[in-house]
Amino acid sequence: MKRRAFITLVGGAAAAWPLTARAQQAALPIVGFVNAGSPDASATRVAGFRKGLSESGYVEGENVTVEYHWLEGRYNQLPSTMADLVSRRAAVIATPAGNYAAQAAKAATATIPIVFGVGEDPVKLGLVASLARPGGNATGINFFFQEIVAKRLGLLHDLVPKAVRIAVLINPANAPVAETTLQEMPEAARALGLQIQVLEARTSREIEAAFATLVRDRADALLVAPDGFFVSRRVQFVTLGMRHGIPSAHTTREEVEAGGLMSYGADSLDMFHRVGVYTGQILKGAKPADLPVLQSTKFEFVINLQTARALGLEVPNSIQLLADAVIE
């Protein structure tokens, strides 16, 4: 064989390798993973999702492709994102930690399986017929956001007992969560004798504006509503909170690890893990209609003592003993 011919043959084979790899990749079932936050803010949770998938026999890149769609607060992109996944016939759409994403997926398809993580009764949200027998193309886990709003506010009050004016920050773009927060918060505040000031933010610039308002109005503490975009901006919240001496209550451990004062909510890692397990089971042939909606059983109360000290707050041992984790 002539040298030139040999080079041409090898070159042609090399050029074919990527095509073969792409063909194999295209043959794998596609899971559309849709989340309101950002990849860097959700790395631990995504690891939990992958662990759940692997426990059901699926390893990303080997026998399943996971496409990650990170909205980073751009909720207006949900309809087009879901429409794209439906047009390309994704095998499963996974929407952990998002009422809005789950509802958008359900509106987009009645056939492609959906595995959700939602903070309210999925029957009320129109996602399933019943918890025990979902009956349609969706199932998942309820992490009880609505039921723990009052608990989170009460724990913030325990940590900052002198606080009277509490600013509550919602993301109006995340309408389902914003509406639930507004519904539940007034009664919870009245029971504790607190005054509530509702602020809104959709972008990082609006978060800064909200802090300027609460400082101007002399709010004593801040309660941040659950929101994937807010979690992705946790460093910004901590920076502004420490600059202005504002204690803050959050939903997830990650926000407290970044420097927030406290959090109370369902164990998000456990929730993502269970969504991964159900996604894998559906890929193996299970039908969402037959998989009962799960209920979160793990809830975390996390305190950052270093932040408390920086804010001049004393955290009694009795409250520390209630915490599932205390960050020194």
Residue pairs with C-beta under 8 A, 6 or more apart in sequence:
1 9
25 65
28 63
28 64
28 65
29 63
29 64
29 65
29 91
29 92
29 283
30 64
30 65
30 66
30 67
30 85
30 88
30 89
30 90
30 91
31 53
31 64
31 65
31 66
31 67
31 90
31 91
31 92
31 93
31 94
31 279
31 283
32 67
32 69
32 81
32 85
32 90
32 92
32 93
32 94
33 46
33 49
33 66
33 67
33 68
33 69
33 94
33 96
34 69
34 71
34 78
34 81
34 82
34 85
34 93
34 94
34 95
34 98
34 101
34 105
35 42
35 68
35 69
35 70
35 71
35 95
35 96
35 97
35 98
35 101
35 228
36 71
36 72
36 73
36 75
36 97
36 98
36 100
36 101
36 174
36 227
36 228
36 229
37 70
37 71
37 72
37 97
37 228
37 229
37 231
37 232
38 70
38 72
38 232
39 46
39 68
39 70
40 232
41 228
41 231
41 232
41 234
41 254
42 70
42 228
42 231
42 232
44 254
44 269
45 96
45 97
45 268
45 269
45 272
46 68
46 272
48 269
48 270
48 272
48 273
48 276
49 94
49 96
49 272
49 273
49 275
49 276
49 279
50 60
50 66
50 276
51 273
51 276
52 272
52 273
52 274
52 275
52 276
52 277
52 278
52 279
52 280
53 59
53 60
53 64
53 66
53 276
53 277
53 279
53 280
54 280
55 276
55 277
55 280
56 276
56 277
56 279
56 280
56 281
56 283
56 284
57 63
57 280
57 284
58 64
58 279
58 280
58 283
60 66
64 91
64 283
67 85
67 90
69 81
71 77
71 78
71 81
71 101
71 228
71 229
72 229
72 232
73 171
73 173
73 202
73 203
73 227
73 228
73 229
73 232
75 100
75 173
75 174
75 175
76 173
78 100
78 101
78 104
79 104
79 107
79 108
81 104
82 93
82 104
82 105
82 107
82 108
82 109
83 108
85 93
85 108
85 112
86 108
86 109
86 112
89 112
90 112
91 112
91 113
91 282
91 283
92 112
92 113
92 114
92 115
92 279
92 282
92 283
93 105
93 109
93 112
93 113
93 114
93 115
94 114
94 115
94 116
94 275
94 276
94 279
95 101
95 102
95 105
95 114
95 115
95 116
95 117
95 140
96 115
96 116
96 117
96 140
96 271
96 272
96 275
97 117
97 143
97 228
97 268
97 271
97 272
98 116
98 117
98 118
98 228
99 118
99 119
99 120
99 125
99 176
99 177
100 174
100 175
100 176
100 177
101 116
102 114
102 116
102 117
102 118
102 122
102 125
102 127
102 138
102 140
103 125
103 126
103 127
103 176
105 114
105 116
105 138
106 114
106 126
106 127
106 137
106 138
109 137
110 136
110 137
111 137
112 137
113 137
113 138
113 282
113 287
113 288
114 127
114 137
114 138
114 139
114 140
114 288
115 138
115 139
115 140
115 275
115 278
115 279
115 282
115 288
116 122
116 127
116 138
116 139
116 140
116 141
116 275
117 140
117 141
117 143
117 271
117 272
117 274
117 275
118 125
118 127
118 140
118 141
118 142
118 143
119 142
119 143
119 144
119 145
119 146
119 177
119 180
119 226
120 142
120 145
120 146
120 176
120 180
121 142
121 146
122 128
122 131
122 134
122 138
122 140
122 142
122 293
123 129
123 130
123 131
125 176
127 134
127 136
127 138
127 140
128 134
128 135
128 136
128 138
128 139
128 293
129 135
129 136
131 142
131 292
131 293
131 295
132 292
132 293
133 289
133 290
133 292
134 288
134 289
134 290
134 291
134 292
134 293
135 289
136 288
136 289
137 288
137 289
138 288
139 278
139 288
139 289
139 291
139 292
139 293
140 275
140 278
140 293
140 294
141 271
141 274
141 275
141 278
141 293
141 294
141 295
141 296
142 293
142 294
142 295
142 296
143 265
143 266
143 268
143 271
143 296
144 266
144 295
144 296
145 177
145 180
145 226
145 251
145 265
145 266
146 180
146 184
148 264
148 265
148 266
148 299
149 180
149 181
149 184
149 185
149 188
150 184
150 187
150 188
150 191
151 264
152 223
152 249
152 251
152 263
152 264
152 265
153 166
153 185
153 188
153 189
153 192
153 194
153 223
153 249
154 188
154 192
155 249
155 262
155 264
155 301
156 163
156 166
156 221
156 223
156 247
156 249
156 261
156 262
157 163
157 192
157 194
158 319
159 247
159 261
159 262
159 303
159 308
159 313
159 315
159 319
160 220
160 221
160 247
160 261
160 313
162 220
163 194
163 220
163 221
163 247
164 193
164 194
164 195
164 220
165 194
165 195
165 197
165 217
165 218
165 219
165 220
165 221
166 189
166 194
166 195
166 196
166 197
166 219
166 220
166 221
166 222
166 223
167 197
167 198
167 199
167 210
167 213
167 214
167 217
167 219
167 221
167 222
167 223
168 181
168 185
168 196
168 197
168 198
168 199
168 222
168 223
168 225
169 199
169 200
169 201
169 207
169 210
169 222
169 223
169 224
169 225
169 230
170 177
170 178
170 181
170 182
170 198
170 199
170 200
170 201
170 225
170 227
171 177
171 178
171 200
171 201
171 202
171 225
171 227
171 229
171 230
172 178
172 200
172 202
173 202
173 229
174 227
174 228
174 229
177 225
177 226
177 227
178 200
178 225
181 225
182 198
185 196
185 198
186 196
189 195
189 196
197 214
197 217
197 219
199 210
199 213
199 214
200 206
200 210
201 207
201 209
201 210
201 230
202 229
204 233
204 236
207 230
207 233
207 236
207 237
207 240
208 236
208 240
211 240
211 241
211 244
211 246
214 222
214 246
215 244
215 246
219 246
220 247
221 246
221 247
221 248
221 249
222 241
222 246
222 247
222 248
222 249
223 248
223 249
224 230
224 237
224 248
224 249
224 250
224 251
224 255
224 260
225 251
226 251
226 252
226 265
230 237
230 250
230 255
231 251
231 252
231 254
231 255
234 250
234 254
234 255
234 258
234 259
234 260
235 258
235 259
237 248
237 250
237 255
237 258
237 260
238 248
238 258
238 259
238 260
238 307
240 246
241 247
241 248
241 259
241 260
241 261
242 259
242 307
242 310
242 311
245 311
245 312
247 261
247 307
247 308
247 311
247 313
248 260
248 261
248 262
249 260
249 261
249 262
249 263
249 264
250 256
250 260
250 262
250 263
251 263
251 264
251 265
252 263
252 265
252 268
253 263
253 268
253 300
253 302
253 325
254 268
255 263
256 262
256 263
256 302
256 303
256 304
256 307
256 327
257 302
257 304
257 327
259 304
259 306
259 307
260 304
260 307
261 303
261 304
261 307
261 308
261 311
261 313
262 301
262 302
262 303
262 304
263 300
263 301
263 302
264 299
264 300
264 301
264 302
265 299
265 300
266 296
266 298
266 299
266 300
267 296
267 298
267 299
267 300
270 296
270 298
271 296
274 294
278 286
278 291
278 294
281 291
282 288
282 291
299 324
300 324
300 325
301 322
301 323
301 324
301 325
302 323
302 324
302 325
302 326
302 327
303 315
303 319
303 320
303 323
303 325
303 326
303 327
304 327
305 315
305 320
305 326
305 327
305 328
306 327
306 328
308 314
308 315
320 326
